[in-house]
Amino acid sequence: MNLPLALCSGSPHEELKGSDIQWLYKHRDNPYPTKTEKILLALGSQMTLVQVRRFLLL
């Protein structure tokens, strides 16, 4: 599996939790979460909603 550059070690997104990476992998064909899913990803990773949105833009 080729992970996005943002998931590589040393990136500013090292705070991502396993649940975020799992979500991204499960939705790799359509990696566009709903607003509710973005909120849940933010809560699960202790990131802000803005950080989650920025991560998904990479």
C-alpha positions in Angstrom: 0.0 0.0 0.0 1.3 3.4 -0.9 0.6 5.9 1.8 0.2 9.6 1.1 3.3 11.6 1.8 1.5 13.2 4.8 1.5 9.8 6.6 5.2 9.2 6.3 7.5 9.6 9.3 8.7 13.1 10.0 5.6 14.7 8.5 3.6 17.3 10.4 0.8 14.8 10.6 2.4 12.3 12.9 -0.3 13.0 15.5 -2.8 11.0 13.3 -4.2 8.1 15.2 -4.7 4.6 13.8 -8.4 5.3 13.3 -7.7 8.2 10.9 -5.4 6.1 8.9 -7.8 3.2 8.9 -10.6 5.5 7.7 -8.5 6.9 4.9 -7.5 3.4 3.8 -11.1 2.1 3.9 -12.2 5.0 1.8 -9.3 5.2 -0.5 -11.6 5.1 -3.6 -13.6 8.1 -2.3 -11.5 9.9 0.4 -14.0 12.7 0.9 -15.6 12.4 4.4 -18.8 14.0 5.3 -18.8 16.9 7.8 -19.9 14.4 10.5 -17.0 12.0 9.6 -14.5 15.0 9.7 -15.7 15.9 13.2 -15.3 12.2 14.3 -11.9 12.1 12.8 -10.9 15.3 14.6 -12.2 14.0 17.9 -10.5 10.6 17.5 -7.1 12.1 16.6 -7.2 15.1 19.0 -6.8 17.4 15.9 -8.9 20.4 15.2 -11.5 20.3 12.4 -9.3 22.7 10.5 -6.3 20.4 10.8 -8.4 17.4 9.5 -9.6 19.5 6.6 -6.0 20.6 5.7 -4.8 17.0 6.0 -7.4 15.8 3.6 -6.4 18.4 1.0 -2.9 17.0 0.7 
